[in-house]
């Protein structure tokens, strides 16, 4: 089954404790992206990747890092999480630049205390 | 900055009625997409309409695009309770195909 898998689905942690949210897709997609969803603000893009070893900032990249060492994986790293990063995070992928419908994971709800 | 703005913010209709949702945007687009999000789940792609297209259909969904007015509408015909969800428009802008989402419309379909 074609899917985007995020882990963990839920996490409560404390300020400053580094964490990684993993994202994996099994569709051989080139394009992957991370979003955060906050009430009243909709979805905002954090980082995206056009292909392996190619990443770029989205609208709200501050406080986040990503890497794309393999085509299927696109982890989101919070080196020193802060309470304002409490949010619902989504990973998405699409085949390439020309075929844009994105497949979303089920989301990761992060609470930073 | 928000590229796509949906209207209305919330819509409540009776099962069997049609639901019309609108999206306006500010700059030229490559394509416009509509997504659905059920509570607590990820977004699901519904339909994509390219900038050179004016109308597209998919099952009970009909999407129109008016590039002169920079607006799109999503029509769901013969709505069902299962259509209850949030609906988002997303615009594909620029060379990097960056998708920018609106804030969404909450649709409630009463049985």
Interface residues (C-beta under 8 A of the other chain):
Chain A: X4 X31 X33 X35 X40 X41 X42 X43 X44 X45 X48 X50 X56 X58 X59 X90 X92 X97 X100 X101 X102 X103 X104 X105 X106 X107
Chain B: X2 X30 X31 X33 X35 X40 X41 X42 X43 X44 X45 X48 X88 X92 X96 X97 X98 X99 X100 X101 X102 X103 X104
